[in-house]
């Protein structure tokens, strides 16, 4: 088949058919993750927090941008759509695990002091928004499988 028209199988419920002019999995992922609107939405969400410190907003944006850039740089080293999909899923697990940990920290801080740790809350907000973008690059089956996997330690402890 001519370049850009191949059909190939990727994990879970993905069946990818490429047509001439359609962006590759890598292009789609990079375009999604580097969309300037994401940073704008994160900044706006952080600035709505009561007493939002501009320096903390800037530090949080730098932190989440670095996480995003690390993922994009990793994806750029991979040429195979199947490996890109697997890498996105692995990074989704990593990001979601961080989000869970940040929420746990913030909730315990609220329980003990009545106030959330601002840095954890800001990071949790920003990572949640990045997660939403990565989630859009995964299949519903992948998301369900990952969510169930991450909930297992919680279910055992309950």
Secondary structure, 3 states (H helix, E strand, C coil): CCCCCCEEECCCCCEEECCCCCCCHHHHHHHHHCCHHHHHHHHHHHHCCCCCCHHHHHHHHHHHHHHHHHHHHHHHCCCCHHHHHHHHHHHHHHHHHHHHHHHHHHHHHHHHHCCCCHHHHHHHHHHHHHHHHHHCCCCHHHHHHHHHHHHHHHHHHC
